């Protein structure tokens, strides 16, 4: 029972201020629930469950424990009445997901890790949450996240392409992302103004993950903050803060000071971040 007439799904209007756009189509919900791989027997985190369409799909696929974080009390209270919430398989947390201490929540729920993250993310907090999860420890596993299509493209972009920027550098430092599928506005209620896409982020093997994500975020932010400028100019204030001269620093790292940020590879960004992490 996963259509919009299902009595278990809360029929309440979306709130624009919370960036809510709901999915009810069972086939789409199944695809989203399983996009990152089987959830059977796994711990899954869902943010913004809303009426519970994706929540129901994840539970039907056999998740051992589903932790649903919902800031809207209309939906959080309704989910608490589900049988799975009463038997402990569904843990409902009424809170702003940006304030959740994920490791603590998982421990308190007695959940096994790594946990998958599967969510139709509210548009206004999706990127913030993603960066938080990218920086997470070993508790976080595969992720299948619904974003505005342009955000998904920015996560998966390759160097020297239109959407390549800070988000791609960060995401690809610890995961291998790809777009699983896209959806038109009409798939949602209410329809957003843009297309959406599910981005799947698979953790890189531990030996390939970059350990200094905070430094990488700083370097990428500075480089792409003035992306039309050559690196030696864009990174001049940043280098100065670290007691470095931008042109000499870049040359020492084997990076062309006259290049622009969008042409740099993951390896080159990692070299810069590593040099200031020492």
Backbone as CSV, one residue per row, in Angstrom:
resi,resn,N_x,N_y,N_z,CA_x,CA_y,CA_z,C_x,C_y,C_z
1,UNK,0.849,-1.190,0.000,0.000,0.000,0.000,0.883,1.236,0.000
2,UNK,1.219,1.715,-1.160,2.118,2.862,-1.226,1.604,3.982,-2.121
3,UNK,0.274,3.978,-2.445,-0.225,5.093,-3.235,-0.747,6.185,-2.318
4,UNK,-1.204,7.304,-2.945,-1.559,8.444,-2.115,-2.919,8.290,-1.438
5,UNK,-3.582,7.143,-1.636,-4.813,6.862,-0.907,-4.565,5.964,0.297
6,UNK,-3.327,5.565,0.489,-2.966,4.706,1.610,-3.293,5.429,2.918
7,UNK,-4.121,4.827,3.764,-4.497,5.523,5.008,-3.325,5.769,5.939
8,UNK,-2.219,5.045,5.719,-1.060,5.236,6.592,-0.239,6.463,6.200
9,UNK,-0.471,6.986,5.007,0.283,8.159,4.570,-0.485,9.422,4.943
10,UNK,0.189,10.311,5.625,-0.456,11.515,6.140,-0.806,12.462,5.002
11,UNK,-2.075,12.800,4.891,-2.523,13.713,3.841,-2.548,15.142,4.394
12,UNK,-1.423,15.816,4.263,-1.305,17.204,4.720,-0.554,17.982,3.653
13,UNK,-0.886,19.242,3.444,-0.241,20.021,2.386,1.238,20.291,2.676
14,UNK,2.012,20.332,1.600,3.437,20.643,1.734,3.612,22.095,2.167
15,UNK,4.658,22.318,2.930,4.972,23.673,3.370,6.181,24.191,2.596
16,UNK,5.955,25.266,1.872,7.013,25.833,1.031,8.236,26.233,1.852
17,UNK,7.994,26.743,3.056,9.099,27.201,3.906,10.037,26.064,4.295
18,UNK,9.533,24.840,4.267,10.353,23.679,4.623,10.897,22.962,3.388
19,UNK,10.646,23.521,2.208,11.172,22.927,0.975,10.575,21.575,0.668
20,UNK,9.304,21.376,1.025,8.682,20.049,0.890,8.090,19.826,-0.496
21,UNK,8.435,18.673,-1.100,7.841,18.200,-2.354,7.734,16.686,-2.205
22,UNK,6.511,16.166,-2.258,6.286,14.772,-1.885,6.158,13.844,-3.092
23,UNK,6.601,12.609,-2.897,6.486,11.545,-3.895,5.486,10.510,-3.406
24,UNK,4.632,10.030,-4.337,3.671,9.001,-3.974,3.699,7.798,-4.915
25,UNK,4.326,7.936,-6.096,4.317,6.853,-7.078,5.105,5.656,-6.553
26,UNK,4.457,4.474,-6.410,5.132,3.312,-5.826,6.390,2.871,-6.578
27,UNK,6.363,2.944,-7.924,7.528,2.490,-8.689,8.718,3.426,-8.488
28,UNK,8.454,4.727,-8.423,9.529,5.690,-8.179,10.078,5.512,-6.765
29,UNK,9.199,5.323,-5.805,9.623,5.142,-4.414,10.466,3.885,-4.256
30,UNK,10.108,2.828,-4.963,10.906,1.591,-4.918,12.299,1.843,-5.495
31,UNK,12.358,2.547,-6.622,13.658,2.845,-7.236,14.531,3.674,-6.312
32,UNK,13.916,4.671,-5.670,14.676,5.530,-4.754,15.164,4.748,-3.540
33,UNK,14.308,3.867,-3.018,14.658,3.095,-1.817,15.829,2.157,-2.062
34,UNK,15.951,1.662,-3.277,16.968,0.640,-3.581,18.096,1.152,-4.479
35,UNK,18.115,2.454,-4.755,19.096,3.005,-5.710,20.538,2.773,-5.287
36,UNK,20.801,2.788,-3.976,22.172,2.621,-3.484,22.492,1.159,-3.170
37,UNK,21.545,0.268,-3.451,21.758,-1.149,-3.158,20.687,-1.674,-2.224
38,UNK,20.684,-2.975,-1.954,19.666,-3.567,-1.082,19.708,-2.968,0.322
39,UNK,18.526,-2.678,0.861,18.438,-2.167,2.228,18.074,-3.280,3.215
40,UNK,17.801,-4.459,2.701,17.391,-5.577,3.555,18.438,-5.845,4.631
41,UNK,18.000,-5.834,5.882,18.888,-6.109,7.006,19.771,-4.951,7.421
42,UNK,19.633,-3.797,6.768,20.512,-2.658,7.045,19.822,-1.616,7.920
43,UNK,20.639,-0.773,8.547,20.145,0.438,9.186,20.074,1.520,8.121
44,UNK,18.952,2.230,8.070,18.764,3.293,7.077,18.353,4.579,7.794
45,UNK,18.938,5.684,7.380,18.536,7.012,7.857,17.749,7.690,6.737
46,UNK,16.600,8.249,7.091,15.808,9.028,6.140,15.545,10.400,6.739
47,UNK,15.788,11.445,5.961,15.510,12.814,6.402,14.334,13.351,5.599
48,UNK,13.385,13.962,6.294,12.232,14.548,5.627,11.269,13.530,5.063
49,UNK,10.838,12.548,5.860,9.934,11.519,5.336,8.571,12.045,4.912
50,UNK,8.151,13.182,5.480,6.863,13.741,5.086,5.737,12.742,5.295
51,UNK,4.884,12.545,4.289,3.757,11.637,4.435,4.153,10.179,4.664
52,UNK,5.380,9.812,4.294,5.859,8.469,4.575,5.913,7.523,3.395
53,UNK,5.815,8.041,2.180,5.875,7.170,1.006,7.187,6.429,0.887
54,UNK,8.294,7.157,0.972,9.607,6.520,0.891,9.876,5.683,2.138
55,UNK,9.390,6.142,3.265,9.517,5.388,4.523,8.901,4.007,4.360
56,UNK,7.683,3.963,3.820,7.009,2.685,3.599,7.787,1.805,2.621
57,UNK,8.332,2.401,1.559,9.093,1.618,0.576,10.345,1.008,1.197
58,UNK,11.044,1.779,2.029,12.260,1.283,2.682,11.930,0.138,3.637
59,UNK,10.852,0.288,4.393,10.444,-0.768,5.323,10.024,-2.026,4.563
60,UNK,9.311,-1.850,3.463,8.866,-3.008,2.671,10.050,-3.752,2.067
61,UNK,11.155,-3.030,1.824,12.352,-3.661,1.270,13.168,-4.391,2.334
62,UNK,12.733,-4.326,3.591,13.342,-5.157,4.620,14.413,-4.501,5.466
63,UNK,14.431,-3.167,5.550,15.411,-2.503,6.418,15.256,-3.014,7.848
64,UNK,16.372,-3.302,8.502,16.316,-3.797,9.883,15.873,-2.700,10.836
65,UNK,16.339,-1.490,10.583,15.955,-0.335,11.407,15.993,0.906,10.535
66,UNK,14.938,1.702,10.633,14.846,2.941,9.868,14.723,4.104,10.844
67,UNK,15.679,5.030,10.759,15.660,6.229,11.600,15.194,7.389,10.740
68,UNK,13.975,7.863,11.026,13.363,8.926,10.236,13.406,10.238,11.015
69,UNK,14.028,11.245,10.428,14.156,12.552,11.075,13.250,13.531,10.352
70,UNK,12.272,14.056,11.080,11.264,14.940,10.490,11.055,16.159,11.380
71,UNK,11.216,17.349,10.797,11.062,18.583,11.581,9.600,19.037,11.671
72,UNK,8.756,18.531,10.777,7.353,18.931,10.720,6.531,18.052,11.670
73,UNK,5.976,18.617,12.729,5.266,17.809,13.722,4.049,17.073,13.177
74,UNK,3.438,17.587,12.105,2.281,16.907,11.518,2.653,15.499,11.062
75,UNK,3.816,15.393,10.431,4.238,14.098,9.895,4.933,13.237,10.945
76,UNK,5.724,13.872,11.807,6.428,13.110,12.840,5.435,12.389,13.755
77,UNK,4.386,13.081,14.175,3.417,12.461,15.088,2.653,11.337,14.411
78,UNK,2.353,11.497,13.106,1.642,10.448,12.379,2.506,9.190,12.232
79,UNK,3.796,9.380,11.960,4.700,8.226,11.817,4.835,7.457,13.128
80,UNK,4.728,8.147,14.232,4.838,7.487,15.536,3.702,6.497,15.780
81,UNK,2.609,6.620,15.015,1.486,5.698,15.149,1.629,4.450,14.286
82,UNK,2.651,4.417,13.431,2.844,3.235,12.585,3.234,2.032,13.453
83,UNK,2.806,0.834,13.074,3.175,-0.370,13.838,4.684,-0.533,13.997
84,UNK,5.437,-0.174,12.952,6.895,-0.317,13.008,7.527,0.614,14.029
85,UNK,6.873,1.757,14.275,7.371,2.676,15.298,7.109,2.104,16.685
86,UNK,5.997,1.423,16.830,5.646,0.861,18.135,6.512,-0.352,18.490
87,UNK,6.979,-1.086,17.443,7.827,-2.249,17.748,9.324,-1.931,17.676
88,UNK,9.673,-0.646,17.428,11.067,-0.220,17.479,11.842,-0.324,16.182
89,UNK,11.205,-0.849,15.142,11.916,-0.947,13.856,12.012,0.415,13.177
90,UNK,11.032,1.265,13.418,11.029,2.640,12.908,11.244,3.593,14.081
91,UNK,12.347,4.340,14.021,12.650,5.335,15.060,12.364,6.715,14.477
92,UNK,11.447,7.440,15.086,11.050,8.755,14.580,11.631,9.838,15.482
93,UNK,12.358,10.770,14.877,12.956,11.877,15.623,12.416,13.183,15.066
94,UNK,11.694,13.935,15.899,11.164,15.224,15.476,12.204,16.293,15.783
95,UNK,12.953,16.654,14.742,14.061,17.591,14.938,14.549,18.101,13.590
96,UNK,15.161,19.259,13.597,15.836,19.776,12.418,17.063,18.901,12.168
97,UNK,17.123,18.287,10.998,18.200,17.338,10.701,19.584,17.968,10.796
98,UNK,19.662,19.278,10.631,20.957,19.952,10.709,21.517,19.957,12.127
99,UNK,20.663,19.682,13.105,21.082,19.707,14.505,21.239,18.309,15.103
100,UNK,21.055,17.294,14.291,21.120,15.917,14.797,22.571,15.464,14.964
101,UNK,22.864,14.839,16.096,24.160,14.202,16.323,24.004,12.746,15.882
102,UNK,24.394,12.466,14.649,24.061,11.192,14.021,24.664,9.997,14.748
103,UNK,25.907,10.096,15.144,26.560,8.991,15.845,25.802,8.664,17.132
104,UNK,25.411,9.685,17.866,24.682,9.491,19.120,23.321,8.854,18.869
105,UNK,22.626,9.312,17.831,21.312,8.770,17.492,21.409,7.284,17.167
106,UNK,22.415,6.922,16.392,22.598,5.522,16.014,22.901,4.654,17.234
107,UNK,23.737,5.155,18.112,24.075,4.408,19.327,22.852,4.217,20.212
108,UNK,22.072,5.287,20.389,20.892,5.212,21.238,19.828,4.283,20.659
109,UNK,19.790,4.180,19.334,18.810,3.315,18.677,19.275,1.855,18.637
110,UNK,20.519,1.625,19.063,21.060,0.268,18.994,21.210,-0.213,17.559
111,UNK,21.488,0.724,16.670,21.558,0.425,15.239,22.924,-0.096,14.824
112,UNK,22.913,-1.009,13.860,24.164,-1.498,13.294,24.656,-0.529,12.229
113,UNK,25.950,-0.371,12.147,26.546,0.519,11.158,27.495,-0.287,10.255
114,UNK,27.843,0.240,9.082,27.489,1.563,8.569,26.021,1.655,8.163
115,UNK,25.453,2.827,8.389,24.053,3.075,8.047,23.965,3.669,6.643
116,UNK,22.963,3.218,5.895,22.674,3.841,4.609,21.885,5.128,4.858
117,UNK,21.994,6.078,3.946,21.179,7.288,4.010,20.370,7.342,2.715
118,UNK,19.058,7.275,2.851,18.158,7.278,1.698,17.106,8.344,1.950
119,UNK,17.041,9.364,1.100,16.149,10.472,1.422,15.768,11.298,0.199
120,UNK,14.512,11.745,0.205,14.050,12.790,-0.695,14.252,14.079,0.084
121,UNK,15.428,14.687,-0.068,15.830,15.782,0.814,15.051,17.068,0.552
122,UNK,14.671,17.766,1.614,14.102,19.102,1.432,15.100,19.978,0.676
123,UNK,14.629,20.695,-0.328,15.529,21.445,-1.201,16.377,22.467,-0.460
124,UNK,15.839,23.005,0.645,16.546,24.117,1.287,17.668,23.678,2.226
125,UNK,17.800,22.384,2.493,18.867,21.939,3.404,19.711,20.798,2.827
126,UNK,19.420,20.379,1.606,20.074,19.204,1.042,21.590,19.283,0.992
127,UNK,22.121,20.386,0.483,23.576,20.517,0.343,24.268,20.572,1.702
128,UNK,23.651,21.273,2.651,24.220,21.371,3.999,24.337,19.992,4.632
129,UNK,23.285,19.198,4.495,23.288,17.852,5.069,24.308,16.966,4.376
130,UNK,24.393,17.069,3.063,25.350,16.234,2.326,26.773,16.475,2.818
131,UNK,27.170,17.732,2.956,28.536,18.034,3.394,28.779,17.474,4.793
132,UNK,27.782,17.560,5.655,27.874,16.982,6.998,28.113,15.477,6.904
133,UNK,27.371,14.813,6.049,27.507,13.348,5.915,28.826,12.954,5.257
134,UNK,29.306,13.770,4.338,30.594,13.463,3.715,31.717,13.470,4.749
135,UNK,31.576,14.341,5.745,32.593,14.459,6.790,32.420,13.424,7.903
136,UNK,31.366,12.630,7.808,31.045,11.682,8.873,32.097,10.584,8.981
137,UNK,32.045,9.896,10.107,32.971,8.791,10.339,32.486,7.503,9.702
138,UNK,32.942,6.403,10.240,32.649,5.101,9.648,31.191,4.684,9.801
139,UNK,30.390,5.462,10.553,28.983,5.083,10.712,28.201,5.238,9.419
140,UNK,28.664,6.094,8.493,27.914,6.394,7.286,28.349,5.518,6.117
141,UNK,27.366,4.851,5.520,27.645,3.992,4.377,27.173,4.608,3.074
142,UNK,26.508,3.815,2.247,26.024,4.288,0.954,24.910,5.314,1.124
143,UNK,24.809,6.221,0.162,23.761,7.241,0.203,23.033,7.306,-1.136
144,UNK,21.717,7.423,-1.070,20.893,7.677,-2.254,20.029,8.887,-1.913
145,UNK,20.330,10.018,-2.518,19.737,11.285,-2.096,19.091,12.011,-3.272
146,UNK,17.855,12.419,-3.084,17.127,13.163,-4.104,17.392,14.653,-3.923
147,UNK,17.904,15.266,-4.989,18.211,16.694,-4.995,17.552,17.343,-6.212
148,UNK,17.602,18.671,-6.250,17.380,19.350,-7.517,18.427,18.810,-8.498
149,UNK,18.040,18.636,-9.747,18.931,18.008,-10.729,20.280,18.721,-10.818
150,UNK,20.269,20.039,-10.774,21.524,20.783,-10.904,22.474,20.484,-9.745
151,UNK,21.925,20.301,-8.544,22.767,19.950,-7.402,23.372,18.566,-7.597
152,UNK,22.570,17.615,-8.066,23.085,16.270,-8.334,24.192,16.310,-9.385
153,UNK,24.020,17.151,-10.399,25.055,17.289,-11.429,26.332,17.875,-10.849
154,UNK,26.186,18.808,-9.914,27.367,19.414,-9.280,28.117,18.394,-8.424
155,UNK,27.419,17.461,-7.824,28.051,16.429,-7.003,28.874,15.475,-7.867
156,UNK,28.355,15.173,-9.051,28.947,14.127,-9.894,29.862,14.660,-10.991
157,UNK,30.017,15.962,-11.097,30.725,16.570,-12.225,32.213,16.224,-12.272
158,UNK,32.732,16.126,-13.475,34.161,15.895,-13.708,34.856,17.236,-13.929
159,UNK,36.190,17.281,-13.735,36.923,18.524,-13.994,36.696,19.043,-15.404
160,UNK,36.743,20.352,-15.524,36.618,21.036,-16.805,35.245,20.834,-17.451
161,UNK,34.217,20.679,-16.620,32.852,20.625,-17.120,32.027,21.710,-16.430
162,UNK,30.864,21.968,-16.969,30.048,23.106,-16.530,29.734,23.097,-15.032
163,UNK,29.429,21.931,-14.476,28.936,21.867,-13.094,30.028,21.573,-12.060
164,UNK,31.270,21.442,-12.507,32.363,21.092,-11.594,32.662,22.238,-10.647
165,UNK,32.757,21.916,-9.346,33.053,22.933,-8.358,33.353,22.306,-7.009
166,UNK,33.202,23.115,-5.975,33.538,22.689,-4.612,32.817,21.408,-4.212
167,UNK,31.541,21.301,-4.550,30.759,20.150,-4.126,31.281,18.853,-4.746
168,UNK,31.668,18.898,-6.003,32.227,17.716,-6.656,33.554,17.314,-6.016
169,UNK,34.386,18.296,-5.724,35.689,18.007,-5.108,35.497,17.320,-3.760
170,UNK,34.583,17.825,-2.949,34.346,17.238,-1.630,33.727,15.850,-1.740
171,UNK,32.692,15.729,-2.556,31.992,14.449,-2.678,32.930,13.356,-3.191
172,UNK,33.752,13.707,-4.170,34.605,12.702,-4.805,35.885,12.423,-4.021
173,UNK,36.068,13.143,-2.910,37.218,12.873,-2.042,36.980,11.643,-1.179
174,UNK,35.713,11.318,-0.929,35.404,10.189,-0.044,34.392,9.206,-0.628
175,UNK,33.755,9.571,-1.749,32.779,8.674,-2.366,32.950,8.660,-3.881
176,UNK,32.295,7.684,-4.498,32.191,7.654,-5.953,30.723,7.913,-6.289
177,UNK,30.378,9.130,-6.757,28.975,9.460,-6.997,28.550,9.257,-8.451
178,UNK,27.273,8.959,-8.631,26.683,8.948,-9.968,25.199,9.262,-9.852
179,UNK,24.612,9.714,-10.945,23.177,9.989,-10.965,22.457,8.711,-11.367
180,UNK,21.565,8.231,-10.501,20.845,6.981,-10.753,19.688,7.199,-11.722
181,UNK,18.910,8.246,-11.484,17.810,8.577,-12.389,17.331,9.992,-12.109
182,UNK,16.615,10.552,-13.074,16.071,11.906,-12.938,14.550,11.857,-12.983
183,UNK,13.935,12.902,-12.445,12.479,12.977,-12.390,12.012,14.372,-12.801
184,UNK,10.913,14.452,-13.558,10.359,15.761,-13.921,9.561,16.338,-12.759
185,UNK,9.277,17.627,-12.801,8.512,18.244,-11.719,7.177,17.559,-11.433
186,UNK,6.521,17.059,-12.485,5.205,16.459,-12.322,5.162,15.202,-11.484
187,UNK,6.330,14.642,-11.162,6.365,13.435,-10.326,6.067,13.760,-8.864
188,UNK,6.124,15.041,-8.505,5.988,15.466,-7.111,4.672,16.208,-6.876
189,UNK,4.276,16.213,-5.616,3.145,17.023,-5.173,3.605,17.886,-4.000
190,UNK,3.583,19.212,-4.109,3.358,19.977,-5.338,4.590,19.879,-6.245
191,UNK,4.426,20.114,-7.542,5.585,20.048,-8.433,6.555,21.193,-8.192
192,UNK,7.855,20.900,-8.062,8.840,21.988,-7.974,9.004,22.647,-9.336
193,UNK,9.819,23.666,-9.393,9.996,24.396,-10.656,11.090,23.784,-11.530
194,UNK,11.819,22.806,-10.992,12.956,22.235,-11.718,12.900,20.717,-11.672
195,UNK,13.696,20.076,-12.538,13.838,18.626,-12.495,14.593,18.213,-11.246
196,UNK,14.406,16.969,-10.845,15.110,16.412,-9.689,15.903,15.190,-10.125
197,UNK,16.823,14.754,-9.291,17.628,13.576,-9.605,18.074,12.894,-8.323
198,UNK,18.194,11.578,-8.396,18.735,10.807,-7.282,20.227,10.596,-7.527
199,UNK,21.034,11.122,-6.614,22.481,10.911,-6.664,22.832,9.784,-5.699
200,UNK,23.555,8.807,-6.188,24.042,7.704,-5.351,25.519,7.929,-5.080
201,UNK,25.891,7.906,-3.799,27.281,8.112,-3.404,27.763,6.867,-2.677
202,UNK,28.672,6.151,-3.305,29.220,4.916,-2.753,30.566,5.213,-2.101
203,UNK,30.750,4.877,-0.827,32.021,5.177,-0.163,33.210,4.571,-0.898
204,UNK,34.271,5.357,-1.032,35.511,4.836,-1.586,36.128,3.846,-0.596
205,UNK,36.953,2.920,-1.081,37.698,2.082,-0.144,38.473,2.972,0.830
206,UNK,38.624,2.522,2.049,39.212,3.362,3.098,40.555,3.956,2.691
207,UNK,41.376,3.189,2.008,42.705,3.655,1.622,42.655,4.786,0.595
208,UNK,41.524,4.917,-0.105,41.396,5.940,-1.148,40.693,7.206,-0.666
209,UNK,40.147,7.185,0.542,39.429,8.356,1.054,40.414,9.408,1.548
210,UNK,40.114,10.657,1.249,40.991,11.741,1.685,40.658,12.108,3.127
211,UNK,41.646,12.124,4.016,41.354,12.304,5.439,41.155,13.747,5.901
212,UNK,41.587,14.717,5.106,41.552,16.115,5.572,40.442,16.886,4.851
213,UNK,39.193,16.464,5.068,38.086,17.051,4.313,37.853,18.522,4.663
214,UNK,38.080,18.905,5.907,37.923,20.318,6.281,38.893,21.202,5.511
215,UNK,40.153,20.759,5.399,41.148,21.525,4.643,40.802,21.553,3.161
216,UNK,40.325,20.427,2.653,39.937,20.359,1.247,38.785,21.327,0.972
217,UNK,37.850,21.404,1.898,36.720,22.327,1.749,37.204,23.776,1.722
218,UNK,38.182,24.098,2.560,38.726,25.457,2.590,39.420,25.810,1.267
219,UNK,40.260,24.903,0.787,41.003,25.140,-0.455,40.051,25.266,-1.638
220,UNK,39.113,24.323,-1.743,38.180,24.334,-2.868,37.286,25.570,-2.811
221,UNK,36.866,25.938,-1.602,36.035,27.128,-1.451,36.759,28.383,-1.911
222,UNK,38.034,28.494,-1.554,38.820,29.659,-1.966,39.058,29.661,-3.470
223,UNK,39.380,28.504,-4.023,39.683,28.408,-5.454,38.464,28.707,-6.315
224,UNK,37.312,28.154,-5.925,36.103,28.343,-6.722,35.359,29.625,-6.355
225,UNK,35.772,30.259,-5.259,35.134,31.516,-4.878,35.357,32.611,-5.901
226,UNK,36.458,32.516,-6.628,36.767,33.462,-7.709,37.189,32.646,-8.929
227,UNK,36.262,31.849,-9.418,36.608,30.847,-10.423,37.026,31.431,-11.772
228,UNK,36.722,32.676,-12.029,37.143,33.287,-13.299,38.613,33.716,-13.272
229,UNK,39.162,33.783,-12.068,40.552,34.213,-11.945,41.513,33.031,-12.043
230,UNK,42.744,33.327,-12.414,43.792,32.304,-12.349,44.023,31.935,-10.891
231,UNK,44.502,30.733,-10.663,44.694,30.254,-9.295,45.591,31.167,-8.470
232,UNK,46.642,31.698,-9.075,47.575,32.510,-8.304,46.892,33.746,-7.734
233,UNK,45.853,34.237,-8.423,45.093,35.385,-7.926,43.969,34.937,-6.996
234,UNK,43.255,33.898,-7.403,42.124,33.429,-6.597,42.580,32.950,-5.220
235,UNK,43.757,32.333,-5.160,44.245,31.751,-3.911,45.211,32.658,-3.144
236,UNK,45.443,33.851,-3.652,46.414,34.735,-3.004,46.051,35.037,-1.546
237,UNK,44.805,35.466,-1.236,44.470,35.741,0.174,44.530,34.477,1.034
238,UNK,44.100,33.363,0.475,44.106,32.105,1.219,45.539,31.686,1.551
239,UNK,46.407,31.738,0.551,47.810,31.365,0.764,48.466,32.277,1.802
240,UNK,48.154,33.565,1.728,48.741,34.527,2.663,48.374,34.187,4.105
241,UNK,47.124,33.755,4.319,46.685,33.383,5.665,47.474,32.200,6.217
242,UNK,48.047,31.431,5.316,48.838,30.265,5.728,50.347,30.521,5.611
243,UNK,50.698,31.795,5.492,52.111,32.154,5.430,52.789,31.735,4.148
244,UNK,52.031,31.679,3.056,52.560,31.210,1.773,52.375,32.278,0.699
245,UNK,53.218,32.209,-0.321,53.042,33.030,-1.504,52.406,32.131,-2.556
246,UNK,51.243,32.519,-3.040,50.420,31.642,-3.864,51.172,31.035,-5.044
247,UNK,51.872,31.868,-5.805,52.520,31.353,-7.013,53.604,30.334,-6.672
248,UNK,54.420,30.646,-5.675,55.487,29.716,-5.288,54.904,28.428,-4.718
249,UNK,53.890,28.576,-3.906,53.238,27.411,-3.297,52.697,26.468,-4.371
250,UNK,51.993,27.026,-5.346,51.412,26.205,-6.405,52.498,25.536,-7.246
251,UNK,53.534,26.272,-7.568,54.635,25.694,-8.360,55.302,24.555,-7.605
252,UNK,55.495,24.747,-6.301,56.116,23.695,-5.485,55.275,22.415,-5.475
253,UNK,53.977,22.576,-5.645,53.072,21.422,-5.646,52.870,20.847,-7.043
254,UNK,53.539,21.440,-8.021,53.407,20.955,-9.392,52.102,21.363,-10.052
255,UNK,51.532,22.499,-9.600,50.260,22.983,-10.126,50.494,24.300,-10.856
256,UNK,49.954,24.430,-12.048,50.124,25.624,-12.872,49.420,26.819,-12.209
257,UNK,50.167,27.848,-11.814,49.544,29.014,-11.163,48.589,29.780,-12.070
258,UNK,48.717,29.585,-13.397,47.842,30.304,-14.330,46.587,29.503,-14.679
259,UNK,46.477,28.303,-14.127,45.278,27.492,-14.364,44.102,28.072,-13.584
260,UNK,42.918,27.627,-13.936,41.718,28.009,-13.202,41.166,26.808,-12.446
261,UNK,40.424,27.093,-11.401,39.993,26.041,-10.476,39.284,24.892,-11.174
262,UNK,38.441,25.218,-12.168,37.620,24.161,-12.773,38.425,23.139,-13.579
263,UNK,39.715,23.438,-13.806,40.540,22.485,-14.564,41.315,21.532,-13.658
264,UNK,41.319,21.785,-12.351,42.133,20.976,-11.445,41.497,19.621,-11.155
265,UNK,42.330,18.619,-11.020,41.864,17.279,-10.718,41.696,17.110,-9.204
266,UNK,41.058,16.024,-8.823,40.936,15.668,-7.415,42.316,15.551,-6.774
267,UNK,43.263,14.961,-7.491,44.611,14.772,-6.949,45.293,16.101,-6.669
268,UNK,45.086,17.091,-7.545,45.711,18.403,-7.342,45.090,19.125,-6.155
269,UNK,43.789,19.042,-6.013,43.157,19.641,-4.838,43.641,18.949,-3.564
270,UNK,43.802,17.658,-3.618,44.294,16.926,-2.446,45.709,17.356,-2.069
271,UNK,46.548,17.614,-3.061,47.918,18.058,-2.767,47.912,19.387,-2.041
272,UNK,47.049,20.296,-2.490,46.973,21.598,-1.818,46.486,21.441,-0.376
273,UNK,45.438,20.649,-0.193,44.875,20.471,1.154,45.874,19.785,2.081
274,UNK,46.570,18.805,1.562,47.546,18.075,2.384,48.672,19.003,2.842
275,UNK,49.073,19.901,1.949,50.203,20.791,2.262,49.881,21.752,3.401
276,UNK,48.605,22.121,3.561,48.260,23.029,4.658,47.773,22.265,5.895
277,UNK,47.624,20.963,5.763,47.179,20.153,6.898,48.357,19.726,7.762
278,UNK,49.560,19.882,7.236,50.768,19.425,7.960,51.065,20.349,9.148
